[in-house]
């Protein structure tokens, strides 16, 4: 860690490991991912944290991915009281929620998990189009797409955690 580290990065690097693991679990429900990110501390930059996140995401097993996906609500139905979920899904118009939920149920039946997409900055129409496109994928291909989408979500959430929220 360099002396020019931001206050948020310094807090992230020096916080109690169990507290950091708890905060990371809010970003991604995979315990393996969180443990790998915590174990890499201290980090010299936010970019180093994000690279560690990417490396940890690439190493997740199918079971670890399932654990991570279980922490995400369906698109169109953010977790009640969860500001992060509501913010990330803010692009979903009320008029699309029913169709998104119906297709998500069909997707879930086909693939065994919720449809997962990095919703930040996407409109409801974009997410609906992606869901329609991806529902027909084979499960192995879809698992790798989900891994990529989770990686994007984790990067956004880690950046927010380190830059905005005190650890």
N, C-alpha and C positions, 0 to 999 in steps of 0.2 A: 504494500500500500504506500502510495506517495503522500507527501505532506500536503499536496494540493487536492486531496480527495474531498469531495463535497461532504457537507454535514450528514446528509442522508446515507451516503456510502459509508462514512465512518461509523454511524450508528449501526448500519447493517452488518459491518464487519466485526463490531465489538459487542453486539447484543448477546445476551445469553442464548446458547444454541437451541434450547427448548422453546424460547420465545420466538426466535427467528423461524424455527421449524413450524410453529403454530401460524405465524403470519404467512409463510410460504404455502401452507396448506390451504389458506384462504385464496391464494392465487391459483393453485393447482392441487387437486385432491389426491394426487399420487404421492404416497409416502416415499417411494423410491426416488422420485424426482426431487422432492424437498430435501431428503437426506443427502443426495449428491451435491446439491447447490450449497447447503450448509457446510458440508465437508470441504468444499473448495475455498472457504474463506481463509485469509482475507483476500479481497479483490482490489486491484489497483484502479479500476475504472468501472463505470456502468457497462461499457462494452465487454469487459471481461466477465461480468456477471451474466450478461446475455449470452455470451459464447458458452459459458458453463451450463446455462439453462438448455441451450440447443444440444449440447453434448449429452446431457442427462436425458433429454427427451428422445434422442436417437437411440439410447440404450434401453428404453422401457420395453418390457415384455408385453405380450398381449394382455396379461392379467393387470399389469401396471396401467396400461392404457384404459382398460375397463374401469379401474378405480378412478382414474382422472376424469373419464367421461361421466361417471356417476355423480360428480360434483356440479354438473352443468344442467340447467333446466332446458326444456324444449324451447326452440325459437318460437317466439310469439307468446310465451308465458314465462316471464321472468319470475324468479323466486320472490314471493311476497316479503317485503321489508328489506330486500337486498339491493342497496343502491348501486353496487357494481353491475349486477345483472340487469337492472333497469337502465342504467346508463349505456351499457353495451348494446342493448336491444332497442334503444330509443328510435331507431330508424324504421321500426315495424309499425305500420299504420293499423289502426283498429280494424279497418275493413279487410285486412289480410289475415288477421289472427286465426279465424276459424279454418281457413284453407291451409295455413301453415300447420296448425295442430293436427288436422286430418292427415295431411301428407307425412307429418312427423311420425304419427302412429303407424302408418304403412311402412315408412322407412325403418322404424324401430322393430317392427315385426320381421322385416327382411334381414336386417343387419344385427339385431340384438342390442342396440343402444340408440340413444337419442342422436338425431342429426346434429352434428357439431360443425360450426363455421365461425370464423372470427367475424363477429357482427359489427365491431367498431367501424364506423364510417360507411357502412353499407345500408342501402335502403331496404325496406321490406320486399320490394319487387326484386331486387338483386338476390336476396336470400331465398325467396321463393323460386326464382329461376335456377339457382344452384341446387336447391333441394330436388326440383324436378329432374335436373340433369344427373344428379348423383344417385338417386334412388335405385337406378338400374345397374349400378356398378356391382361387381362381385365383392364379397365381403373382405377378402384380403386386400384388394386395391383400395377399398373404402377405408380400411384401417390405416393405411399409409397416408391417405388424404387427411384423415382425422389427426394423425400424428403431426402433420404439417400445420393444420389449423390450430391445434393445441399449442404448438410452438409459438405461433403468432400471438395468441391470446396471452400466453405466459410472458412474452416479451413486453407487451403493453402493460400488463399488471405489475411486472417487476419494475419497469421504468417508473410507473406511478408510485409504487411502494418506496422506491429509493429516492426519487426526486421530490415527492410531495408529502408522504406520510412518515412521521417519525417511527422508527422501529422500537 
